[in-house]
Amino acid sequence: QQQQQQQQQQQGKGKNQQQGKGAVSNELITPRALDYSKWYLDVVYGGELVDQSPVRGCMVIKPWGMAIWDTLREELDKGIKASGAQNAYFPLFIPLSFLSKEAEHVEGFAKECAVVTHHRLTQDPDGPPGALIPDPAAKLEEPLVVRPTSETVIWHMLGKWIDSYRDLPLKLNQWANVVRWEMRTRPFLRSSEFLWQEGHTAHASSEEATATAVEMLDLYAEVCARVLAVPVVKGVKSPSERFAGADETYTIEALMQNGWALQSGTSHFLGQNFAQAFDVTFQDSSGGKSLVWATSWGVSTRLVGALVMTHSDDAGLVLPPPVAPIQVVVVPILGKTEEDQAKVDAAVDELTSALKAAGVRVKVDDRETLRPGAKYFEWERKGVPLRIEVGPRDVSSGAGLMKARPFGSEKKPVPLNPAELVPAVLQELESVHAQLLESAQARLAANTKRVDAYEELVAALARADEASSSSGDGDSTGSGEGSGTAAGAEHLGFFLAPWCDDAAAEEEIKTATRATIRCFPLDAQHEAQGKKCFYSGKPATHMAIFARAF
């Protein structure tokens, strides 16, 4: 049966490549247990979230994927503005000298930077007609880096805007694209260009800056649960994993269905590092001069990848109602007579108007070129949470059929009378979101494992590798990201261990097991007291979560 599935996948892939459709066939999605990485690509392409880009390492976000990001962005923007931050926009291009001002920062991003050296093209005198080259006469005096993050250019401007304690706190946010050149890419999870928000704040005290960093981390965790139904662990990164130039990096870590971790957002306490590099000082209330304290924080389109891998199944996307571009799709069933069809059309118009008035995002799929079954397949593949079917018999009986997308739900009757229909639909949408969140929370709890000895971690990961190899996923050696499959997920997850902070030991474990410290979870640090490090046997300084990660 497994060989038959593989043959079907290869046939579908070949057909799809001939049609130039991208990375997924029109009919098949690779089962998670067969090849988790391929399943993910099939879901994001088959669900029409993205398409392949002519630029290597970049993605084209299609309208369905962009609508998901837009909804998420709107919810985040509300919380960001409620924190007192204002939206602004800073240049895409950053002078190379700016990155050099903060040593740790430039070291952290140097290998990922795209650099502009010329401002004009010209005809290649030695090439064929139409061939272009950078114009040697248009070389820039100083190269410009395409924005990998905006700390340096923003702190240059803050130096102009901050003079006194009365100017603080200053809280800014921008929605933008950034470029970090990647060699191994995957849509939403890791690409050379992606969309994000980045917040930057300046404060008069360390305490106020730290409180802001934690506040934004809490916002990210709250939005992930409320909008995406994705539970996360809040924690602090180890010194080895900190953002370049930060004194402390706070993180939210999510657990995917294959047992791998996904860093889903970060918030950094920058101390006075950037203020010192860019000489940003303020006059305090006593007349003295002080360096400002800073934070930066951000989430990106990587959250769409987290959404996909938390909820989707072998039939395609599964979208929680708060973030679904369409929450309810109504499929009219054609009547045999004009009279029947008129009754169906009237009922559909009435119920859709009532749903829209209640704030539900609803679409009527009245395409006459497709049979109902083909419509059901398409909307299930795209993850629409709820489907309502209305035919002549339903109109006569006063009840249509309603089906929720997740968990293989069965169809059930729903009153067509708007006064009864609207509450039933709203309740069902709430139920779908609650079930998705509860399911993800249960997975996180069940796969957070306490280990007191390093050998326990090694043994669990070895069992996962063995399961991965036997499942048919050829990359059992773990040479690529996400090589673990859902078949071995029960052996993976978050491993919570007492830990004595040691960068060299951390690197040894990473090399030996491909597991890294995802964070020191905020709610578990009290447990470290009196324990021995699971690796060195020294007194533990932290409780650490180890996991394999995307």
DRENDO-410948 format. One line per 5 residues: number of its first residue (from 1); their letters; for each residue x, y, z of C-alpha. Coordinates in Angstrom, 2 decimals, decimal comma. Layout:
<rs>
NUM> A> X:Y:Z ~ ...
</rs>
This chain:
<rs>
1> QQQQQ> 0,00:0,00:0,00 ~ 2,86:2,37:0,83 ~ 4,51:1,62:-2,55 ~ 1,20:2,29:-4,27 ~ 0,90:5,65:-2,48
6> QQQQQ> 4,44:6,57:-3,52 ~ 3,72:5,64:-7,15 ~ 0,56:7,75:-7,07 ~ 2,52:10,67:-5,67 ~ 5,16:10,38:-8,39
11> QGKGK> 2,50:10,19:-11,07 ~ 0,76:13,25:-9,65 ~ 4,03:15,13:-9,41 ~ 4,92:14,33:-13,01 ~ 1,50:15,40:-14,26
16> NQQQG> 1,75:18,56:-12,26 ~ 5,19:19,47:-13,55 ~ 3,98:18,99:-17,11 ~ 1,16:21,43:-16,44 ~ 3,53:23,93:-14,81
21> KGAVS> 1,37:24,11:-11,69 ~ 4,12:24,29:-9,06 ~ 4,80:21,87:-6,24 ~ 1,57:19,93:-5,78 ~ -0,73:17,93:-8,02
26> NELIT> -4,34:18,92:-8,31 ~ -5,61:15,70:-6,75 ~ -3,13:14,37:-4,22 ~ -1,58:15,47:-0,95 ~ 1,27:13,38:0,39
31> PRALD> 0,27:11,80:3,72 ~ 2,07:13,26:6,73 ~ 3,25:9,81:7,83 ~ 4,83:9,20:4,43 ~ 6,78:12,44:4,00
36> YSKWY> 6,06:15,37:6,31 ~ 8,13:17,88:4,36 ~ 6,40:17,02:1,09 ~ 3,02:17,09:2,85 ~ 3,70:20,65:4,00
41> LDVVY> 4,59:21,81:0,48 ~ 1,52:20,05:-0,95 ~ -0,73:21,80:1,57 ~ 0,62:25,33:1,05 ~ 0,63:25,03:-2,74
46> GGELV> -2,60:23,01:-2,99 ~ -4,34:25,42:-0,61 ~ -3,34:28,29:-2,90 ~ -1,35:30,11:-0,25 ~ 1,75:30,56:-2,40
51> DQSPV> 3,21:29,94:-5,82 ~ 6,77:29,48:-6,97 ~ 8,72:32,64:-7,65 ~ 11,10:33,27:-10,56 ~ 13,51:34,56:-7,89
56> RGCMV> 15,24:31,68:-6,13 ~ 14,49:31,61:-2,42 ~ 11,49:33,95:-2,63 ~ 7,78:33,15:-2,68 ~ 4,73:34,64:-4,35
61> IKPWG> 1,98:34,97:-1,76 ~ -1,35:34,39:-3,50 ~ -4,57:36,18:-2,52 ~ -5,74:33,38:-0,19 ~ -2,43:33,40:1,68
66> MAIWD> -2,31:37,18:1,74 ~ -5,83:37,36:3,14 ~ -4,72:35,16:6,06 ~ -1,72:37,42:6,69 ~ -3,88:40,55:6,40
71> TLREE> -6,30:39,28:9,06 ~ -3,46:38,33:11,38 ~ -1,78:41,68:10,75 ~ -4,96:43,59:11,63 ~ -5,30:41,75:14,95
76> LDKGI> -1,64:42,30:15,82 ~ -1,82:45,95:14,81 ~ -4,67:46,57:17,24 ~ -2,61:45,20:20,13 ~ 0,53:47,03:19,07
81> KASGA> -1,29:50,36:18,94 ~ -2,97:49,62:22,27 ~ 0,52:49,32:23,79 ~ 1,21:52,93:22,79 ~ 3,31:52,22:19,69
86> QNAYF> 2,76:54,21:16,50 ~ 3,29:52,93:12,98 ~ 6,06:54,46:10,89 ~ 8,16:53,47:7,89 ~ 11,93:53,47:7,39
91> PLFIP> 14,07:52,99:4,25 ~ 14,56:49,63:2,61 ~ 18,23:50,50:2,04 ~ 20,69:50,87:4,91 ~ 24,20:52,35:4,55
96> LSFLS> 26,81:49,66:5,05 ~ 28,57:51,81:7,65 ~ 25,45:51,73:9,86 ~ 25,67:47,95:10,32 ~ 29,32:48,27:11,29
101> KEAEH> 28,53:50,48:14,27 ~ 27,18:47,62:16,44 ~ 29,74:44,79:16,38 ~ 27,52:41,88:17,49 ~ 24,75:43,03:15,16
106> VEGFA> 26,90:43,10:12,04 ~ 28,45:39,74:12,88 ~ 24,99:38,19:13,26 ~ 23,68:39,40:9,90 ~ 26,77:39,73:7,68
111> KECAV> 26,34:36,38:5,94 ~ 22,67:37,04:5,11 ~ 22,90:40,55:3,65 ~ 22,06:41,48:0,07 ~ 24,10:44,49:-1,06
116> VTHHR> 23,38:47,16:-3,67 ~ 26,54:48,56:-5,28 ~ 25,25:50,41:-8,40 ~ 22,31:52,67:-9,12 ~ 22,01:52,18:-12,87
121> LTQDP> 22,26:49,54:-15,61 ~ 23,75:49,93:-19,04 ~ 24,08:47,98:-22,27 ~ 26,82:45,37:-22,17 ~ 29,22:46,44:-24,95
126> DGPPG> 30,52:42,87:-25,27 ~ 27,16:41,15:-25,05 ~ 24,22:40,47:-27,37 ~ 21,55:43,14:-27,99 ~ 19,54:43,82:-24,85
131> ALIPD> 22,16:42,40:-22,48 ~ 22,59:44,61:-19,41 ~ 25,33:45,09:-16,83 ~ 25,77:47,44:-13,85 ~ 27,03:50,74:-15,19
136> PAAKL> 30,65:51,16:-13,98 ~ 30,04:54,92:-13,89 ~ 27,08:54,43:-11,51 ~ 28,90:52,76:-8,66 ~ 27,65:53,97:-5,28
141> EEPLV> 30,07:55,80:-3,02 ~ 28,89:53,59:-0,17 ~ 27,22:50,21:-0,69 ~ 23,65:49,89:0,59 ~ 22,40:46,81:2,44
146> VRPTS> 18,87:45,66:1,64 ~ 17,09:45,73:5,02 ~ 17,65:42,51:7,04 ~ 16,23:44,32:10,09 ~ 15,98:48,01:10,90
151> ETVIW> 17,67:48,61:14,25 ~ 20,57:50,59:12,79 ~ 18,62:53,01:10,58 ~ 15,95:53,49:13,24 ~ 18,51:54,28:15,92
156> HMLGK> 20,14:56,79:13,62 ~ 16,78:58,58:13,47 ~ 16,07:58,23:17,19 ~ 19,28:60,14:17,82 ~ 17,64:63,08:16,06
161> WIDSY> 14,29:62,76:17,80 ~ 15,26:62,16:21,44 ~ 16,66:64,99:23,59 ~ 14,87:64,88:26,92 ~ 13,13:62,47:29,26
166> RDLPL> 9,96:64,17:28,05 ~ 10,49:62,46:24,68 ~ 10,39:59,03:26,33 ~ 9,14:56,42:26,04 ~ 9,16:56,48:22,24
171> KLNQW> 7,45:53,45:20,71 ~ 7,50:52,78:16,96 ~ 6,39:49,90:14,74 ~ 6,68:49,25:11,04 ~ 5,11:46,70:8,73
176> ANVVR> 7,62:45,88:6,04 ~ 9,51:43,30:4,02 ~ 13,03:42,21:4,89 ~ 15,71:40,30:3,01 ~ 17,94:37,68:4,61
181> WEMRT> 19,69:35,62:1,96 ~ 18,94:31,94:2,57 ~ 20,39:28,93:0,79 ~ 17,76:26,41:1,94 ~ 14,27:27,84:1,77
186> RPFLR> 10,71:26,72:2,40 ~ 7,54:28,82:1,94 ~ 6,65:30,85:5,05 ~ 9,17:29,01:7,24 ~ 12,39:30,31:5,72
191> SSEFL> 12,72:32,49:2,64 ~ 15,10:35,14:1,36 ~ 12,35:37,76:1,56 ~ 9,47:37,77:4,00 ~ 6,89:40,11:5,50
196> WQEGH> 6,87:41,10:9,14 ~ 6,34:43,78:11,72 ~ 9,21:45,13:13,76 ~ 8,69:47,24:16,84 ~ 11,37:49,49:18,33
201> TAHAS> 11,11:51,36:21,62 ~ 13,31:53,71:23,63 ~ 12,99:54,16:27,41 ~ 14,42:56,09:30,33 ~ 15,01:52,98:32,46
206> SEEAT> 16,01:49,36:32,15 ~ 12,93:48,26:34,10 ~ 10,55:50,03:31,74 ~ 12,27:48,58:28,67 ~ 12,20:45,05:30,07
211> ATAVE> 8,51:45,41:30,94 ~ 7,80:46,46:27,34 ~ 9,68:43,47:25,92 ~ 7,65:41,11:28,11 ~ 4,40:42,96:27,27
216> MLDLY> 4,93:42,40:23,57 ~ 5,81:38,75:24,11 ~ 2,51:38,36:25,96 ~ 0,69:40,04:23,06 ~ 2,20:37,60:20,57
221> AEVCA> 1,22:34,59:22,69 ~ -2,32:35,91:23,16 ~ -2,86:36,55:19,43 ~ -1,46:33,12:18,53 ~ -4,04:31,45:20,77
226> RVLAV> -7,00:33,74:20,07 ~ -6,58:34,11:16,31 ~ -4,52:31,11:15,16 ~ -5,47:28,58:17,86 ~ -1,73:27,94:18,26
231> PVVKG> -0,52:27,49:21,87 ~ 3,05:28,54:22,56 ~ 5,66:28,33:25,29 ~ 7,02:31,68:26,44 ~ 10,66:31,72:27,40
236> VKSPS> 14,10:33,29:27,23 ~ 16,73:32,29:24,69 ~ 20,09:30,97:25,82 ~ 23,00:33,39:25,35 ~ 24,07:31,41:22,27
241> ERFAG> 20,66:31,86:20,66 ~ 20,13:35,55:21,47 ~ 19,40:38,14:18,81 ~ 22,61:39,79:17,63 ~ 23,11:42,87:19,81
246> ADETY> 20,54:42,00:22,50 ~ 21,09:41,61:26,23 ~ 18,09:39,26:26,44 ~ 15,84:37,62:23,87 ~ 12,33:36,49:24,79
251> TIEAL> 10,66:33,97:22,49 ~ 7,46:32,09:21,82 ~ 8,00:28,50:20,71 ~ 5,29:26,38:19,08 ~ 5,23:22,61:18,66
256> MQNGW> 4,34:21,27:15,23 ~ 2,57:18,00:14,47 ~ 5,82:16,23:13,58 ~ 7,27:17,00:17,02 ~ 9,57:19,77:15,84
261> ALQSG> 9,68:23,26:17,34 ~ 9,05:26,46:15,45 ~ 10,27:29,80:16,79 ~ 7,19:31,93:16,19 ~ 8,09:35,37:17,51
266> TSHFL> 10,76:37,17:19,50 ~ 11,02:40,23:21,72 ~ 14,43:41,62:22,63 ~ 15,71:43,69:25,52 ~ 18,57:45,54:23,81
271> GQNFA> 19,98:47,21:26,90 ~ 21,94:50,33:25,89 ~ 23,90:48,68:23,08 ~ 22,34:50,53:20,15 ~ 22,04:53,75:22,10
276> QAFDV> 25,76:53,61:22,73 ~ 26,59:52,72:19,12 ~ 24,52:55,62:17,77 ~ 25,09:58,00:20,69 ~ 21,41:58,33:21,63
281> TFQDS> 21,20:60,10:24,98 ~ 18,57:62,07:26,85 ~ 18,60:64,72:29,53 ~ 17,04:63,24:32,66 ~ 14,85:65,12:35,15
286> SGGKS> 17,89:66,14:37,23 ~ 19,67:67,61:34,21 ~ 22,15:64,79:33,68 ~ 22,84:62,92:30,42 ~ 21,98:59,23:30,11
291> LVWAT> 21,90:56,62:27,38 ~ 18,41:55,38:26,55 ~ 17,31:51,77:27,06 ~ 15,78:49,86:24,16 ~ 13,67:46,98:22,90
296> SWGVS> 12,84:45,49:19,53 ~ 10,26:42,81:18,76 ~ 8,72:41,13:15,75 ~ 6,68:38,37:14,16 ~ 6,54:37,46:10,50
301> TRLVG> 4,75:35,43:7,84 ~ 6,41:32,44:9,54 ~ 3,24:32,41:11,68 ~ 1,33:31,27:8,58 ~ 3,64:28,25:8,47
306> ALVMT> 2,96:27,63:12,16 ~ -0,77:27,77:11,45 ~ -0,48:25,25:8,61 ~ 1,63:22,75:10,55 ~ -0,42:22,99:13,74
311> HSDDA> -3,86:22,24:12,30 ~ -3,80:20,97:8,72 ~ -4,37:17,34:7,79 ~ -3,97:14,96:4,87 ~ -6,95:16,57:3,10
316> GLVLP> -5,34:20,02:3,07 ~ -5,53:23,26:5,01 ~ -7,48:23,60:8,24 ~ -8,10:27,22:9,22 ~ -9,39:28,49:12,57
321> PPVAP> -12,43:30,74:11,98 ~ -10,85:34,00:13,29 ~ -8,16:33,94:10,58 ~ -10,05:32,24:7,73 ~ -10,61:34,60:4,75
326> IQVVV> -13,98:32,87:4,27 ~ -15,56:31,43:7,40 ~ -18,64:29,91:5,78 ~ -19,10:28,76:2,21 ~ -22,68:28,23:1,05
331> VPILG> -23,16:25,73:-1,78 ~ -26,58:25,91:-3,48 ~ -27,80:22,62:-4,98 ~ -29,40:23,21:-8,37 ~ -33,11:22,60:-8,63
336> KTEED> -34,69:20,61:-11,44 ~ -37,20:23,35:-12,22 ~ -36,97:27,12:-12,40 ~ -39,39:27,34:-9,50 ~ -37,20:25,11:-7,34
341> QAKVD> -34,12:27,12:-8,28 ~ -35,85:30,39:-7,44 ~ -36,71:29,07:-3,99 ~ -33,12:27,95:-3,39 ~ -31,75:31,30:-4,57
346> AAVDE> -34,12:33,21:-2,30 ~ -33,22:31,08:0,73 ~ -29,49:31,46:0,04 ~ -29,78:35,23:-0,39 ~ -31,68:35,54:2,89
351> LTSAL> -29,28:33,44:4,96 ~ -26,11:34,99:3,50 ~ -27,43:38,50:4,14 ~ -28,17:37,54:7,76 ~ -24,71:36,00:8,23
356> KAAGV> -22,97:39,04:6,75 ~ -24,98:41,31:9,03 ~ -23,72:39,24:11,97 ~ -20,12:39,81:10,88 ~ -19,52:36,39:9,34
361> RVKVD> -17,25:36,22:6,28 ~ -19,42:34,20:3,91 ~ -19,25:33,25:0,23 ~ -21,84:31,67:-2,04 ~ -20,30:29,23:-4,51
366> DRETL> -22,87:29,29:-7,30 ~ -20,53:28,29:-10,13 ~ -22,53:26,26:-12,61 ~ -19,41:24,75:-14,18 ~ -18,62:22,61:-11,14
371> RPGAK> -20,55:19,83:-9,45 ~ -21,17:20,15:-5,69 ~ -18,56:17,47:-4,92 ~ -15,84:19,40:-6,72 ~ -16,78:22,53:-4,78
376> YFEWE> -16,65:20,64:-1,49 ~ -13,18:19,33:-2,38 ~ -11,86:22,78:-3,28 ~ -13,06:24,54:-0,14 ~ -11,92:21,71:2,12
381> RKGVP> -8,49:21,88:0,48 ~ -8,41:25,63:1,24 ~ -9,47:25,11:4,86 ~ -12,81:26,97:5,03 ~ -14,12:26,16:8,54
386> LRIEV> -17,81:25,66:7,74 ~ -19,90:24,61:4,75 ~ -23,67:24,92:4,35 ~ -25,54:23,06:1,61 ~ -28,97:24,25:0,46
391> GPRDV> -31,09:22,40:-2,09 ~ -34,79:22,29:-3,03 ~ -35,56:19,58:-0,47 ~ -33,75:21,58:2,23 ~ -35,85:24,65:1,46
396> SSGAG> -39,01:22,57:1,68 ~ -37,99:21,02:5,00 ~ -36,68:24,31:6,42 ~ -33,24:22,86:7,24 ~ -30,01:22,69:5,24
401> LMKAR> -26,87:20,67:5,96 ~ -23,85:22,08:7,80 ~ -20,39:20,51:7,93 ~ -17,33:21,68:9,87 ~ -13,94:21,24:8,19
406> PFGSE> -11,76:19,83:11,03 ~ -11,64:16,38:12,62 ~ -13,66:14,60:9,91 ~ -16,88:16,10:11,19 ~ -20,17:14,72:9,91
411> KKPVP> -22,90:16,76:8,24 ~ -25,72:17,87:10,48 ~ -29,01:19,74:9,93 ~ -29,11:23,50:10,41 ~ -32,28:25,65:10,35
416> LNPAE> -32,55:27,93:7,34 ~ -34,59:30,46:9,25 ~ -32,08:33,30:9,82 ~ -33,22:33,80:13,42 ~ -32,10:30,24:14,20
421> LVPAV> -29,38:29,86:11,59 ~ -27,16:32,77:12,66 ~ -26,81:31,70:16,34 ~ -26,17:28,11:15,24 ~ -23,42:29,16:12,83
426> LQELE> -21,78:31,50:15,34 ~ -21,81:28,77:17,96 ~ -20,34:26,26:15,51 ~ -17,54:28,65:14,53 ~ -16,69:29,20:18,20
431> SVHAQ> -16,75:25,44:18,74 ~ -14,40:24,80:15,80 ~ -11,85:27,30:17,14 ~ -12,11:25,93:20,68 ~ -11,62:22,36:19,47
436> LLESA> -8,59:23,30:17,38 ~ -6,98:25,12:20,29 ~ -7,77:22,33:22,76 ~ -6,36:19,73:20,37 ~ -3,13:21,70:19,92
441> QARLA> -2,84:22,32:23,66 ~ -3,29:18,62:24,35 ~ -0,57:17,79:21,80 ~ 1,78:20,29:23,42 ~ 1,12:18,92:26,91
446> ANTKR> 1,46:15,28:25,86 ~ 4,72:15,93:24,03 ~ 6,45:18,04:26,66 ~ 8,68:15,45:28,34 ~ 10,81:15,82:31,43
451> VDAYE> 14,27:14,29:31,21 ~ 16,84:14,15:34,00 ~ 19,61:12,42:32,06 ~ 21,15:13,24:28,70 ~ 20,89:9,57:27,72
456> ELVAA> 17,08:9,86:27,83 ~ 17,17:12,63:25,22 ~ 19,58:10,68:23,00 ~ 17,47:7,52:23,19 ~ 14,23:9,34:22,33
461> LARAD> 15,79:11,06:19,34 ~ 17,29:7,77:18,15 ~ 13,82:6,17:18,25 ~ 12,47:9,10:16,24 ~ 15,20:8,70:13,62
466> EASSS> 14,49:4,98:13,36 ~ 10,76:5,63:12,89 ~ 11,54:8,31:10,32 ~ 13,75:5,95:8,35 ~ 11,23:3,09:8,35
471> SGDGD> 8,35:5,38:7,35 ~ 9,75:5,83:3,85 ~ 11,08:9,33:4,33 ~ 14,57:8,92:2,95 ~ 16,23:11,65:5,00
476> STGSG> 16,62:9,72:8,23 ~ 20,05:11,22:8,76 ~ 18,50:14,61:9,36 ~ 20,57:16,44:6,78 ~ 17,71:18,83:6,10
481> EGSGT> 15,24:20,84:8,13 ~ 12,02:19,08:9,00 ~ 13,26:15,60:8,02 ~ 11,38:14,08:10,93 ~ 7,96:12,78:9,94
486> AAGAE> 4,66:12,52:11,74 ~ 5,35:8,79:11,99 ~ 8,08:9,47:14,57 ~ 6,44:12,43:16,26 ~ 5,59:10,50:19,40
491> HLGFF> 9,32:10,23:20,17 ~ 9,99:13,93:19,61 ~ 8,60:17,08:21,20 ~ 9,83:19,45:23,89 ~ 12,35:17,92:26,30
496> LAPWC> 12,42:19,88:29,57 ~ 15,69:19,35:31,38 ~ 17,71:20,89:34,22 ~ 20,61:22,72:32,64 ~ 23,84:24,42:33,66
501> DDAAA> 24,34:27,19:31,12 ~ 27,41:26,33:29,04 ~ 27,78:27,40:25,39 ~ 30,34:24,69:24,61 ~ 28,12:21,94:26,03
506> EEEIK> 25,14:23,38:24,15 ~ 27,07:23,12:20,88 ~ 28,15:19,55:21,67 ~ 24,53:18,48:22,14 ~ 23,47:20,25:18,95
511> TATRA> 26,21:18,51:16,95 ~ 25,44:15,10:18,40 ~ 21,64:15,17:18,31 ~ 20,52:18,11:16,14 ~ 18,51:19,28:19,16
516> TIRCF> 18,91:22,86:20,34 ~ 17,83:24,85:23,35 ~ 14,58:26,44:22,26 ~ 14,21:28,50:25,44 ~ 14,33:28,66:29,19
521> PLDAQ> 10,54:28,55:29,80 ~ 9,40:31,41:32,00 ~ 6,95:29,34:34,03 ~ 9,41:26,54:34,89 ~ 12,56:28,27:36,14
526> HEAQG> 11,72:27,72:39,79 ~ 12,11:23,98:39,19 ~ 15,86:24,30:38,58 ~ 16,63:24,95:42,23 ~ 18,50:22,06:43,82
531> KKCFY> 18,76:20,03:40,59 ~ 21,80:18,79:38,68 ~ 22,38:19,55:35,01 ~ 21,21:16,60:32,93 ~ 24,38:16,82:30,79
536> SGKPA> 27,27:17,89:33,03 ~ 26,04:17,00:36,50 ~ 26,83:20,53:37,71 ~ 24,25:22,52:39,71 ~ 21,48:23,57:37,34
541> THMAI> 21,14:27,25:36,51 ~ 17,99:26,91:34,37 ~ 15,28:24,60:33,17 ~ 15,76:24,34:29,41 ~ 13,60:23,03:26,58
546> FARAF> 15,55:21,06:23,99 ~ 13,98:20,16:20,64 ~ 14,68:19,77:16,99 ~ 13,52:22,84:15,18 ~ 12,70:24,29:11,78
</rs>
